[in-house]
């Protein structure tokens, strides 16, 4: 999960949305802060984690 600083506040973005929304992220000048691997985090765009863990 990637953390971005935006005009509306900090937002977590999953790996998939980061790739799909790269142009929008660049245009809106979102600043990448850091990456964290944590299944409890949810993407601010799609609402899902980076990946699902099979039980």
C-alpha positions in Angstrom: 0.0 0.0 0.0 1.3 3.4 -1.0 0.7 6.5 1.1 0.3 9.8 -0.8 0.0 13.3 0.5 -2.8 15.1 -1.4 -4.6 18.4 -1.2 -7.5 16.6 0.6 -5.2 14.9 3.1 -3.1 11.7 3.2 -4.5 8.7 1.2 -3.6 5.1 1.0 -3.6 3.7 -2.5 -3.2 0.0 -3.4 -0.8 -1.4 -5.9 -3.5 -1.9 -8.6 -5.0 1.5 -8.3 -1.5 3.1 -8.2 -0.9 1.6 -11.6 -4.3 2.3 -13.0 -4.5 5.9 -11.7 -0.8 6.9 -12.3 -1.8 9.7 -14.7 -4.4 11.1 -12.4 -2.0 10.9 -9.4 0.7 12.8 -11.5 -1.8 15.5 -12.7 -3.0 16.2 -9.2 0.5 16.4 -7.9 0.1 13.7 -5.2 3.4 13.3 -3.3 4.4 9.7 -2.5 5.4 9.4 1.1 6.2 5.7 1.7 5.0 2.1 1.1 3.8 -0.2 3.9 2.8 -3.9 3.7 -0.2 -4.2 6.0 -3.3 -6.2 5.2 -5.4 -4.0 7.6 -4.9 -0.9 5.3 -7.6 -0.3 2.7 -7.3 1.7 -0.5 -8.9 5.1 -0.6 -9.9 4.5 -4.2 -11.3 1.0 -4.4 -11.6 0.1 -0.7 -9.6 -3.2 -1.0 -6.2 -4.3 0.5 -3.2 -4.8 -1.8 -3.9 -8.5 -2.0 -6.2 -11.1 -0.4 -4.7 -13.8 1.9 -6.1 -17.2 1.4 -7.1 -19.0 4.6 
